[in-house]
């Protein structure tokens, strides 16, 4: 779930046109926001990687219903 109180804690700039935003919810869980990809913006849950090989493991896609 996405909420207006979520905070961006990290922004990863790959090129001037591609940036991922890692956000933290009030309950301490995280998700990534990938704006304006080929088929629209995407949101995915993030889990800490227990192996520490990378910081995050991308989880389930979060479906956003825009009215």
TAMOCOR-V868148 format. One record per residue. N is the residue number from 1. RES is the residue in one letter. SS is DSSP state (H for helix, E for strand, C for the rest). OMEGA is omega in radians with two decimals (none if undefined). Layout:
# TAMOCOR-V868148
n | res | ss | omega
N | RES | SS | OMEGA
N | RES | SS | OMEGA
This chain:
# TAMOCOR-V868148
n | res | ss | omega
1 | X | C | 3.13
2 | X | C | -3.11
3 | X | C | 3.13
4 | X | C | -3.13
5 | X | C | 3.12
6 | X | C | -3.09
7 | X | E | 3.01
8 | X | E | 3.13
9 | X | E | 3.13
10 | X | E | 3.03
11 | X | E | -3.14
12 | X | E | -3.12
13 | X | E | 3.14
14 | X | E | 3.04
15 | X | E | 3.10
16 | X | C | -3.07
17 | X | C | -3.08
18 | X | E | 3.11
19 | X | E | 3.00
20 | X | E | 3.12
21 | X | E | 3.07
22 | X | E | -3.04
23 | X | E | 3.11
24 | X | E | 3.07
25 | X | C | 3.13
26 | X | C | -3.13
27 | X | C | 3.08
28 | X | C | 3.08
29 | X | C | -3.01
30 | X | E | 3.00
31 | X | E | 3.09
32 | X | E | 3.08
33 | X | E | -3.14
34 | X | E | -3.06
35 | X | E | 2.92
36 | X | E | 2.99
37 | X | E | -3.09
38 | X | C | -3.10
39 | X | C | 3.08
40 | X | E | -3.13
41 | X | E | -3.14
42 | X | E | 3.08
43 | X | E | 3.10
44 | X | E | 3.00
45 | X | E | 3.07
46 | X | E | 3.06
47 | X | E | 3.04
48 | X | E | -3.14
49 | X | C | -3.10
50 | X | C | -3.13
51 | X | C | -3.12
52 | X | C | 3.10
53 | X | C | 2.97
54 | X | C | -3.08
55 | X | C | -3.02
56 | X | E | 2.93
57 | X | E | -3.12
58 | X | E | -3.11
59 | X | E | -3.08
60 | X | E | 3.05
61 | X | E | 3.08
62 | X | C | 3.13
63 | X | C | -3.13
64 | X | C | 3.08
65 | X | C | 3.14
66 | X | C | -3.11
67 | X | C | none
